[in-house]
Amino acid sequence: MSEKPLPAPKRDPRYRRPTEQSEARLLEIRREAERTGRVSAAGARVPGAPFPVASPEHGYYGVPMLKQPQWTWEIPIYFFVGGAAGSAAVVGTVANWTDADARLARDARYVAAAGAALSSALLISDLGRHGRFLNMLRVFKPQSPISVGSWTLAVFGAASGAAALAQLVSDMLGIRSVRVLGNVAEVFSCAFGLPFSNYTGVLIGATVIPVWNHNVGTLPLHFGMSGLNSCVSILELMGHENKALNVIGLGASALETWEGYHLEFTRDPRVNEPLKRGVSGWITRVGGVLSGPVPLLLRTAAAFAGNRRGQQLRRWAAISSVTGSMLTRWGWFRAGFASAKDWRLPLELKQQPRQMSEMQSREEFPRVKASGE
């Protein structure tokens, strides 16, 4: 087809005049849009146009590309309380069905029920109106962590409340049928308490905020172990000197230490910068030390110490774990706000796959050319 330009008045030399070929291409694009409802061709940026091109160097007018979370102070407390309550339901069920410790099973039921009630209050307070929480239960979307979490909280709260009420009535009146109903409710409380203790890690990891999204593979385990650690510590502070609790707390602290090491040394430092710098970094690091290495060392020492000295060490380990678990939730919460304000990071992450594909194509081109020869 001829490249002879169409007759047109004189234009600014900076602009290319349309040709028969370009006009034919434009007509083809229009027909494609009419036929498919979309255009796959790349657009052109007119010189001098007022449309900015976002780049990691200059950003998009220096404005953050992501909105900060709309959550308020209730959410990190909700994460902490929910993790401890869900883990308490699991611990209490195991203690009850193995006849290991009836008093431990009873107190774990009460902790789970109290945590479920407080979690509901905190979530409703953050939403602003209780009607909004009820609206979240109108449908069930398996692909939505918020929908799954709302239903999990609803069922877990009902089951743990029923188990605690049955425990109270059974202790006061000794009715066997009530005890049976309590055991049945406890099974549902355990089944829904296990995902409730760590679903918040999936919830924040499913967002586009880089520091949360890039750690989604380990956040559920991290939050789950933190919740288990705080649950064990709360039960120990209630007066339970069970060796099994110390072993569970030892394992949870070890996994928390392992996660803290990987966050500090092995993962993308640019993405995890809010976990290491600023207020959120200090909170996260202090929380990680108090919920990982400190209770790990104290519980290990308690295993080799005498009875009285071991009890003191376990109590200090419990205090450290509860404090560290709460600070960990606050640290991740604030890190999300700091990560959303970084306007360069989303553009840098967007460029990385493109650069990788370009490098791969350059590496493969000589091989393709050689095979063609």
C-alpha positions as CSV (number, residue, x, y, z in Angstrom):
1,M,0.0,0.0,0.0
2,S,1.3,3.5,-0.8
3,E,2.9,5.6,1.9
4,K,1.8,8.8,0.1
5,P,0.3,11.2,2.6
6,L,-3.3,12.3,2.2
7,P,-4.0,15.9,1.2
8,A,-4.1,17.9,4.3
9,P,-3.5,21.5,5.5
10,K,-0.1,22.3,6.8
11,R,0.5,21.1,10.3
12,D,3.0,21.4,13.1
13,P,6.1,19.5,11.9
14,R,6.2,17.7,15.2
15,Y,3.1,15.7,14.3
16,R,3.1,12.9,11.7
17,R,0.6,13.4,8.9
18,P,-1.8,10.5,8.3
19,T,-1.2,8.2,5.4
20,E,-3.4,5.7,3.5
21,Q,-1.8,2.9,5.5
22,S,-2.4,4.5,8.8
23,E,-6.0,5.4,7.9
24,A,-6.6,1.8,6.8
25,R,-5.1,0.6,10.2
26,L,-7.4,3.0,12.0
27,L,-10.4,1.6,10.1
28,E,-9.3,-2.0,11.0
29,I,-9.1,-1.0,14.7
30,R,-12.6,0.5,14.5
31,R,-14.0,-2.7,13.0
32,E,-12.3,-4.8,15.6
33,A,-13.9,-2.6,18.3
34,E,-17.4,-3.0,16.7
35,R,-17.0,-6.8,16.3
36,T,-15.4,-7.7,19.7
37,G,-16.2,-4.8,21.9
38,R,-12.5,-4.2,22.7
39,V,-9.3,-3.0,21.1
40,S,-6.1,-5.0,21.5
41,A,-3.8,-2.6,19.6
42,A,-1.5,-0.4,21.7
43,G,-2.3,3.3,21.8
44,A,-0.1,6.2,20.9
45,R,0.9,9.0,23.2
46,V,0.6,12.3,21.4
47,P,3.6,14.6,21.9
48,G,2.9,17.4,24.3
49,A,-0.3,15.7,25.5
50,P,-1.2,16.3,29.2
51,F,-1.4,12.6,30.0
52,P,1.5,11.7,32.4
53,V,3.4,8.4,32.0
54,A,3.9,6.8,35.4
55,S,7.4,5.6,36.1
56,P,9.3,4.5,39.2
57,E,11.6,7.5,38.9
58,H,8.8,10.2,38.8
59,G,5.7,8.3,39.9
60,Y,2.3,9.6,38.9
61,Y,2.6,13.2,39.9
62,G,4.2,11.8,43.1
63,V,0.7,10.7,44.3
64,P,0.4,7.2,45.9
65,M,-1.2,4.8,43.5
66,L,-2.8,2.7,46.2
67,K,-5.4,3.8,48.8
68,Q,-4.6,3.2,52.4
69,P,-6.7,0.7,54.3
70,Q,-9.9,2.1,55.8
71,W,-9.5,0.0,58.9
72,T,-9.4,1.6,62.4
73,W,-7.7,0.7,65.6
74,E,-10.2,-2.2,66.3
75,I,-8.8,-4.4,63.5
76,P,-5.3,-5.3,65.0
77,I,-7.0,-6.0,68.3
78,Y,-9.6,-8.1,66.4
79,F,-6.7,-10.0,64.8
80,F,-5.1,-10.7,68.2
81,V,-8.3,-11.7,70.0
82,G,-9.6,-13.8,67.1
83,G,-6.3,-15.7,66.9
84,A,-6.2,-16.5,70.6
85,A,-9.9,-17.5,70.7
86,G,-9.8,-19.8,67.7
87,S,-6.7,-21.6,69.1
88,A,-8.3,-21.9,72.5
89,A,-11.2,-23.8,70.9
90,V,-8.8,-26.3,69.4
91,V,-6.8,-26.7,72.6
92,G,-9.9,-27.1,74.7
93,T,-11.4,-29.7,72.4
94,V,-8.2,-31.8,72.4
95,A,-8.0,-31.5,76.2
96,N,-11.6,-32.6,76.6
97,W,-11.7,-35.5,74.2
98,T,-8.5,-36.9,75.5
99,D,-9.5,-36.5,79.1
100,A,-6.1,-34.9,79.7
101,D,-7.3,-32.0,81.9
102,A,-11.0,-31.2,82.6
103,R,-10.2,-27.8,84.1
104,L,-8.1,-26.8,81.1
105,A,-10.9,-27.8,78.7
106,R,-13.4,-25.8,80.7
107,D,-11.3,-22.6,80.8
108,A,-10.4,-23.0,77.1
109,R,-14.1,-23.1,76.3
110,Y,-14.6,-19.8,78.3
111,V,-11.6,-18.1,76.5
112,A,-13.0,-19.2,73.1
113,A,-16.5,-17.9,73.9
114,A,-15.2,-14.6,75.3
115,G,-12.9,-14.1,72.4
116,A,-15.6,-14.8,69.9
117,A,-17.9,-12.2,71.6
118,L,-15.2,-9.6,71.7
119,S,-14.2,-10.3,68.1
120,S,-17.7,-9.7,67.0
121,A,-17.9,-6.4,69.0
122,L,-14.6,-5.2,67.5
123,L,-15.6,-6.0,63.9
124,I,-19.0,-4.3,64.3
125,S,-17.4,-1.3,65.9
126,D,-15.0,-1.0,62.9
127,L,-17.9,-1.4,60.4
128,G,-19.8,1.4,62.2
129,R,-23.2,-0.3,62.3
130,H,-24.3,-3.9,63.2
131,G,-26.4,-4.0,60.1
132,R,-23.3,-4.0,57.9
133,F,-22.1,-7.2,59.5
134,L,-25.5,-8.8,58.9
135,N,-25.4,-7.7,55.3
136,M,-22.1,-9.5,54.9
137,L,-24.0,-12.8,55.8
138,R,-26.6,-12.3,53.1
139,V,-24.4,-14.2,50.6
140,F,-21.4,-16.7,50.8
141,K,-18.5,-16.2,48.4
142,P,-15.8,-18.8,48.7
143,Q,-13.4,-16.7,46.6
144,S,-13.8,-13.8,49.1
145,P,-11.7,-13.9,52.3
146,I,-14.0,-11.3,53.9
147,S,-17.1,-13.4,53.2
148,V,-15.5,-16.6,54.4
149,G,-14.2,-14.9,57.5
150,S,-17.6,-13.4,58.3
151,W,-19.3,-16.7,58.1
152,T,-16.5,-18.4,60.0
153,L,-16.9,-15.8,62.8
154,A,-20.7,-16.2,62.9
155,V,-20.6,-20.0,63.2
156,F,-17.6,-20.1,65.5
157,G,-19.2,-17.5,67.8
158,A,-22.5,-19.4,68.0
159,A,-20.8,-22.8,68.6
160,S,-18.3,-21.5,71.2
161,G,-21.0,-19.6,73.0
162,A,-23.2,-22.7,73.1
163,A,-20.3,-24.9,74.4
164,A,-19.4,-22.4,77.1
165,L,-23.1,-22.1,78.2
166,A,-23.5,-25.9,78.3
167,Q,-20.3,-26.0,80.4
168,L,-21.7,-23.5,82.8
169,V,-25.1,-25.2,83.1
170,S,-23.5,-28.6,83.4
171,D,-21.2,-27.4,86.3
172,M,-24.1,-25.9,88.1
173,L,-26.8,-28.5,87.6
174,G,-24.9,-31.6,86.5
175,I,-27.4,-32.4,83.7
176,R,-25.9,-35.1,81.4
177,S,-27.8,-34.2,78.3
178,V,-26.5,-30.6,78.5
179,R,-23.0,-31.9,78.7
180,V,-23.6,-33.9,75.5
181,L,-24.9,-30.9,73.7
182,G,-21.8,-29.0,74.9
183,N,-19.5,-31.6,73.4
184,V,-21.3,-31.5,70.1
185,A,-21.1,-27.7,70.0
186,E,-17.4,-27.9,71.0
187,V,-16.7,-30.0,67.8
188,F,-18.1,-27.2,65.6
189,S,-16.3,-24.6,67.7
190,C,-13.0,-26.5,67.0
191,A,-13.7,-27.0,63.3
192,F,-14.4,-23.3,62.8
193,G,-11.9,-22.0,65.4
194,L,-9.0,-23.5,63.5
195,P,-9.5,-21.4,60.3
196,F,-10.7,-18.4,62.4
197,S,-7.3,-18.3,64.1
198,N,-5.3,-17.7,60.9
199,Y,-7.8,-16.5,58.2
200,T,-6.8,-12.9,58.9
201,G,-3.4,-13.7,57.4
202,V,-5.2,-14.7,54.2
203,L,-7.4,-11.6,54.4
204,I,-4.6,-9.0,54.4
205,G,-2.5,-11.1,52.0
206,A,-5.3,-11.0,49.4
207,T,-5.0,-7.2,49.0
208,V,-2.8,-5.3,46.6
209,I,-0.7,-3.6,49.3
210,P,2.8,-4.9,48.5
211,V,4.0,-5.7,52.0
212,W,0.9,-7.8,52.7
213,N,0.5,-9.4,49.3
214,H,4.1,-10.5,48.9
215,N,4.0,-12.3,52.2
216,V,0.7,-14.1,51.6
217,G,2.4,-17.5,51.4
218,T,3.4,-17.4,55.1
219,L,1.1,-14.9,56.7
220,P,-1.6,-17.5,57.6
221,L,1.0,-19.7,59.3
222,H,2.6,-16.7,61.0
223,F,-0.8,-15.4,62.4
224,G,-1.8,-18.9,63.3
225,M,1.3,-19.6,65.3
226,S,1.1,-16.2,66.9
227,G,-2.5,-16.9,67.9
228,L,-1.6,-20.3,69.3
229,N,1.3,-18.8,71.3
230,S,-1.0,-16.2,72.8
231,C,-3.7,-18.8,73.6
232,V,-1.3,-21.0,75.4
233,S,0.1,-18.0,77.3
234,I,-3.3,-16.8,78.4
235,L,-4.2,-20.2,79.7
236,E,-0.9,-20.4,81.6
237,L,-1.5,-16.9,83.1
238,M,-4.9,-18.3,84.3
239,G,-3.0,-20.8,86.4
240,H,-2.6,-23.8,84.2
241,E,0.9,-25.4,84.8
242,N,0.4,-28.1,82.1
243,K,3.6,-29.4,80.5
244,A,1.8,-30.0,77.3
245,L,1.0,-26.3,77.1
246,N,4.7,-25.5,77.5
247,V,5.6,-27.9,74.7
248,I,3.0,-26.3,72.4
249,G,4.2,-22.8,73.3
250,L,7.8,-23.9,72.6
251,G,6.9,-25.1,69.1
252,A,4.9,-22.0,68.3
253,S,7.8,-19.7,69.5
254,A,10.2,-21.7,67.4
255,L,8.1,-21.2,64.3
256,E,7.7,-17.5,65.1
257,T,11.5,-17.3,65.3
258,W,11.9,-19.0,62.0
259,E,9.4,-16.6,60.3
260,G,11.1,-13.6,61.8
261,Y,14.5,-14.8,60.5
262,H,13.1,-15.1,56.9
263,L,11.4,-11.7,57.1
264,E,14.6,-10.1,58.2
265,F,17.2,-11.7,56.0
266,T,15.8,-13.8,53.1
267,R,12.9,-11.9,51.5
268,D,12.7,-8.8,49.3
269,P,14.0,-6.0,51.4
270,R,12.4,-3.3,49.2
271,V,8.9,-4.8,49.7
272,N,9.4,-5.5,53.4
273,E,11.0,-2.1,54.2
274,P,7.9,-1.1,56.3
275,L,8.6,-4.1,58.5
276,K,12.2,-2.8,59.2
277,R,12.0,1.0,59.0
278,G,10.0,3.7,60.8
279,V,7.4,3.2,63.5
280,S,5.9,0.1,61.9
281,G,9.4,-1.5,61.6
282,W,10.2,-0.9,65.3
283,I,6.8,-2.3,66.4
284,T,7.1,-5.4,64.2
285,R,10.7,-6.1,65.2
286,V,10.0,-5.7,69.0
287,G,6.9,-7.9,68.6
288,G,8.8,-10.5,66.7
289,V,11.5,-10.7,69.4
290,L,9.0,-10.9,72.2
291,S,6.9,-13.6,70.5
292,G,9.8,-15.6,69.1
293,P,13.3,-15.8,70.6
294,V,12.5,-14.6,74.1
295,P,9.8,-17.1,75.0
296,L,11.7,-19.8,73.1
297,L,14.7,-19.3,75.4
298,L,12.6,-19.0,78.5
299,R,10.5,-22.1,77.8
300,T,13.6,-24.1,77.0
301,A,15.2,-23.0,80.2
302,A,12.0,-23.8,82.1
303,A,12.2,-27.4,80.8
304,F,15.6,-27.9,82.6
305,A,14.9,-25.8,85.7
306,G,13.3,-26.8,89.0
307,N,9.6,-26.8,89.6
308,R,9.4,-23.3,91.2
309,R,11.9,-21.7,88.9
310,G,10.3,-23.4,85.9
311,Q,6.9,-21.9,86.8
312,Q,8.4,-18.4,87.0
313,L,10.2,-18.8,83.6
314,R,7.0,-20.0,82.0
315,R,5.0,-17.1,83.4
316,W,7.5,-14.6,82.0
317,A,7.5,-16.5,78.7
318,A,3.7,-16.2,78.7
319,I,3.8,-12.4,79.4
320,S,6.4,-12.0,76.6
321,S,4.3,-14.0,74.1
322,V,1.1,-12.1,74.7
323,T,2.8,-8.8,74.4
324,G,4.7,-9.8,71.3
325,S,1.6,-11.3,69.6
326,M,-0.3,-8.0,70.2
327,L,2.6,-5.9,68.9
328,T,3.0,-8.2,65.9
329,R,-0.5,-7.5,64.8
330,W,0.0,-3.7,65.3
331,G,3.2,-3.8,63.3
332,W,1.7,-5.6,60.3
333,F,-1.3,-3.3,60.5
334,R,0.8,-0.1,60.4
335,A,3.2,-1.6,57.8
336,G,0.2,-1.8,55.4
337,F,-0.4,1.9,55.7
338,A,3.3,2.7,55.2
339,S,3.5,0.4,52.1
340,A,0.4,2.0,50.5
341,K,2.0,5.4,50.8
342,D,5.1,4.4,48.8
343,W,4.2,5.6,45.3
344,R,7.4,4.1,43.7
345,L,7.0,0.5,44.8
346,P,3.9,-0.6,42.7
347,L,5.6,0.8,39.6
348,E,8.9,-1.0,40.4
349,L,7.0,-4.2,40.9
350,K,5.1,-3.7,37.7
351,Q,8.4,-3.2,35.8
352,Q,10.1,-6.4,37.1
353,P,8.0,-8.9,35.2
354,R,8.5,-6.8,32.0
355,Q,12.2,-6.6,32.5
356,M,12.4,-10.4,33.1
357,S,10.4,-11.2,29.9
358,E,12.7,-8.8,27.9
359,M,15.8,-10.5,29.3
360,Q,14.4,-14.0,28.5
361,S,13.5,-12.9,25.0
362,R,17.1,-11.5,24.4
363,E,18.5,-14.8,25.7
364,E,16.3,-16.9,23.5
365,F,16.8,-14.9,20.3
366,P,20.3,-16.1,19.5
367,R,19.2,-19.7,20.0
368,V,16.2,-19.2,17.7
369,K,18.4,-17.5,15.1
370,A,20.9,-20.4,15.3
371,S,18.2,-23.0,14.9
372,G,16.8,-21.1,11.8
373,E,20.2,-21.1,10.2
